[in-house]
Amino acid sequence: MLYVADSSAGIIYRCPLDADGTPTDQQEFTRLANGSPDGMTVDTQGHLWVAVWGAGQVHRYHPNGALLAALDLPTPQPTSVCLHPTAGQLMITTARYGLVGHGHGPAGAVLAAEVDATAPAARPYIPSRGPFGPPERRPWPRFTE
C-alpha cells in the first residue's frame, strides 16, 4: 500500500500496488479537518502515522481510515515521523519556518514519544523490471590530487 499526502487539500490518498509495485488505483483515505498532512510512516500493524503541519499533532489511523489517536505536540509544525524498529519510540521532526518570536515550544527540534508501535524491518528497493533493467552497481569514483 502506498499513501500520498495532498497537503494543500488536507487529503491523504491510499494507492494499492500490484505485484510489481505499480499503483493500481487512488482512493481517498482520509480528509483532515485541521492542519495539513505531511510526513508519514506505517507501523507493523498497518496503522498510518501522520505529522499534521499547523495542528501541532501526530495522527494514528487504522488501515480502514478511522482516526485512532491524536498526539498533541508542544509546537505547531511537525514535519515527519519515524518509528524505531523495536523500542516503541516515535521520532518527530518539527520546523521553525515562518514562526516569529517565542511561544512555539521546541520548534525546529526532533521530538521523541513513547508509543505502542514499532516499525517494520527495512527492505532495499531494487527494481527488477523497466526499460533499463536493474541498476548497474558501480564503485564510488576515486578522487586524486
SULCORFEN-V408321 format. One line per field, one symbol per residue. psi: psi as a letter, one per 20 degrees, with the letter a starting at -180 (. if undefined). burial: + if it has 9 or more other ideal C-beta (glycine too) atoms within 8 Angstrom, else -. A space follows every 10 residues. Layout:
psi->???
burial->???
//
This chain:
psi->pppppnghik qpqpoqqahi jppirpqpgq pphpappcqq rprijjqppp pnpiilrpqp qqiiipohqo opqjqimqhr qpqqhhilpp poqrqipipp arjjblpirp qqpprlqrqq qqpqoopirr hjaqqppqqq qppq.
burial->+-+-+++--+ +++++++--- --------++ -+--++++++ +++---++++ ++++++++++ +-----+--- +-+-++++++ +++++--+++ ++++++--+- ---+--+--- +-+-+-+++- ---------- ---------- -----
//
